[in-house]
Amino acid sequence: MNWFTRLFSNTSPPETIAPMKKFLIVGLGNIGAEYVNTRHNIGFKILDFMAKKEALSFETVKLGALAEYKFKGRTYLLLKPNTFMNLSGKAVQYWMEKEKIAKENVLVITDDLNLAFGTIRIKPKGSDGGHNGLKNINLVLNSNEYARFRFGISDAFKKGQQVNYVLGEWGESELAALPERLELASEAIKSFGTAGLEFTMTGFNGK
């Protein structure tokens, strides 16, 4: 039994009735081998996990790498921008326009220092919270009204070491716990497209 089934075994998630059943799921990160296993790249890591689980392949495209996932009549475009974190907005805007995806069907995945490791918090909109990727997306889109998926990386760093911590690699205990957290994250993404934002927030926030 998967996470989604366990969470909602007593309720039936509502089917979203929308003329637009295409969703852009953006995982934020930095390109380059030196960043692959860093905390700041959790957006890439979640999408990589989902792609491997669903036997998807990423294709190098304009401004990023893209994989297409079809599930329950929905199409999920999994995007890993190759613009580096601070210029993520350019890729998000381009693929929204190219695929004619409305803001309400966009979900951006980021790391969050203010959440305990592995904790999920999904919100319909909000400030950038000091995250440079979100800051650039807000600037380029001239809006903060798109859903964001924050994955906790905790704040277990000493004073003055925030940058090194965020760009540092996962610890052994974190690596051991990540598979379960990544599984839950992938179920939350699927729920976003099928059950809708509100239901997904209720079911996954704080898990």
C-alpha positions in Angstrom: 0.0 0.0 0.0 1.5 3.3 -1.0 1.6 6.6 0.9 -1.3 8.1 -0.9 -3.5 5.0 -0.2 -2.5 5.0 3.5 -3.2 8.7 4.0 -6.6 8.6 2.4 -7.8 5.0 3.0 -11.0 6.4 4.6 -11.7 9.0 2.0 -11.9 9.2 -1.7 -9.9 12.1 -3.2 -12.0 14.2 -5.4 -11.3 14.2 -9.1 -10.4 17.6 -10.4 -12.6 18.6 -13.2 -10.6 21.0 -15.3 -10.4 21.7 -19.0 -6.7 21.9 -18.6 -5.2 18.7 -17.4 -1.6 19.5 -18.0 0.6 20.4 -15.1 4.1 21.9 -14.9 6.1 20.5 -12.0 9.4 22.4 -11.5 12.1 21.1 -9.4 14.7 23.8 -8.5 18.4 23.0 -8.4 21.8 23.8 -9.8 23.3 21.9 -12.7 26.7 20.3 -12.4 28.0 17.1 -10.8 29.2 19.0 -7.8 25.6 19.9 -6.9 23.9 16.6 -7.4 23.8 15.4 -3.8 23.5 18.8 -2.1 20.5 19.9 0.0 19.8 22.8 -2.3 19.1 20.4 -5.1 16.2 18.6 -3.5 13.9 19.8 -6.3 16.0 17.9 -8.9 16.3 14.9 -6.6 12.6 14.6 -6.1 11.9 14.7 -9.9 14.8 12.3 -10.5 13.3 9.8 -8.0 9.9 10.1 -9.6 11.3 9.7 -13.1 13.2 6.5 -12.1 10.2 5.1 -10.3 7.9 5.7 -13.2 10.5 4.6 -15.9 10.6 8.1 -17.4 13.5 9.7 -19.3 14.6 13.3 -19.1 15.2 15.0 -22.5 17.5 18.0 -22.8 15.3 20.9 -24.0 15.4 24.6 -24.1 16.3 26.0 -20.7 16.3 22.6 -19.0 15.6 18.9 -18.9 12.0 17.7 -19.3 10.2 14.4 -18.7 6.5 13.7 -19.4 4.4 11.6 -17.1 0.9 10.6 -17.8 -1.3 9.5 -14.8 -5.1 9.2 -14.5 -5.8 11.4 -17.6 -3.3 14.1 -16.5 0.0 15.0 -18.1 2.7 16.1 -15.8 5.7 17.9 -17.3 8.6 17.5 -14.9 11.1 20.3 -15.5 14.6 20.7 -14.2 15.8 24.2 -15.3 19.4 24.4 -16.4 19.6 28.1 -15.8 21.1 27.8 -12.3 18.9 28.5 -9.3 19.0 32.3 -9.4 17.6 32.5 -12.9 14.9 29.8 -12.6 12.1 32.1 -13.7 13.2 32.2 -17.3 12.7 28.5 -17.7 9.4 28.5 -15.8 8.0 31.3 -17.9 9.1 29.7 -21.2 7.5 26.3 -20.5 4.3 27.8 -19.1 3.9 29.8 -22.3 5.0 27.1 -24.7 2.7 24.5 -23.2 -0.1 27.0 -22.3 -0.1 26.1 -18.6 -1.9 28.4 -16.3 -0.3 29.4 -12.9 -2.8 27.3 -11.0 -1.4 24.2 -12.7 2.2 25.0 -11.7 4.0 23.5 -8.7 7.6 24.6 -7.8 9.7 22.4 -5.5 12.3 24.0 -3.3 14.4 23.3 -0.2 13.4 25.1 3.1 15.7 25.8 6.0 12.7 26.6 8.3 11.3 23.1 8.2 12.5 20.0 9.9 14.3 17.5 7.6 11.9 15.8 5.2 8.8 17.8 6.2 6.5 18.8 3.4 4.7 22.1 3.2 2.6 22.9 0.1 1.1 26.4 -0.2 -1.0 28.1 -3.0 1.2 31.2 -3.0 3.5 33.3 -0.8 6.7 35.2 -0.5 10.1 33.9 -1.7 11.1 33.4 2.0 14.6 34.3 1.0 14.9 31.6 -1.6 16.7 32.9 -4.6 15.0 30.5 -7.0 11.5 31.6 -5.9 12.7 35.2 -5.9 13.6 35.1 -9.5 10.4 33.2 -10.5 8.3 35.9 -8.7 10.2 38.6 -10.5 9.9 37.0 -14.0 6.2 36.0 -13.7 5.5 39.3 -11.8 3.4 37.1 -9.5 3.8 34.9 -6.4 0.4 33.2 -7.0 1.6 29.7 -8.0 1.8 26.7 -5.8 5.1 25.9 -4.1 6.2 22.6 -2.5 8.8 23.2 0.3 10.9 20.3 1.4 12.5 20.7 4.8 16.3 20.5 5.1 16.3 21.8 8.7 18.6 24.5 10.1 21.2 22.3 11.7 24.2 24.6 10.9 26.4 26.8 13.0 26.3 30.6 12.8 27.8 31.9 9.6 27.6 28.4 7.9 24.3 28.7 6.2 25.6 28.8 2.6 28.0 25.9 3.2 25.1 23.9 4.8 22.7 24.5 2.0 25.2 23.7 -0.7 26.6 20.8 1.4 25.8 17.2 0.8 23.3 15.1 2.8 24.5 13.5 6.0 24.4 9.7 6.5 21.3 9.7 8.6 19.5 12.0 6.0 20.6 9.7 3.1 19.1 6.7 5.0 15.8 8.5 5.5 15.5 10.2 2.1 14.0 7.3 0.1 10.8 7.3 2.2 10.6 11.1 2.0 11.1 11.1 -1.7 8.4 8.5 -2.1 6.0 10.6 -0.1 7.0 13.7 -2.2 6.2 11.9 -5.5 2.8 10.9 -4.2 2.1 14.5 -3.2 2.9 15.6 -6.8 0.5 13.1 -8.2 -2.2 14.2 -5.8 -1.7 17.9 -6.8 -2.8 17.0 -10.4 -5.6 14.5 -9.6 -7.1 15.6 -6.2 -6.3 19.3 -6.3 -4.3 21.7 -4.2 -6.5 22.0 -1.2 -6.9 18.2 -0.8 -3.1 17.8 -1.2 -2.3 20.4 1.4 -4.6 18.7 3.9 -3.2 15.3 3.2 0.5 16.0 3.0 1.4 19.2 4.9 3.4 18.4 8.0 3.9 14.7 7.1 
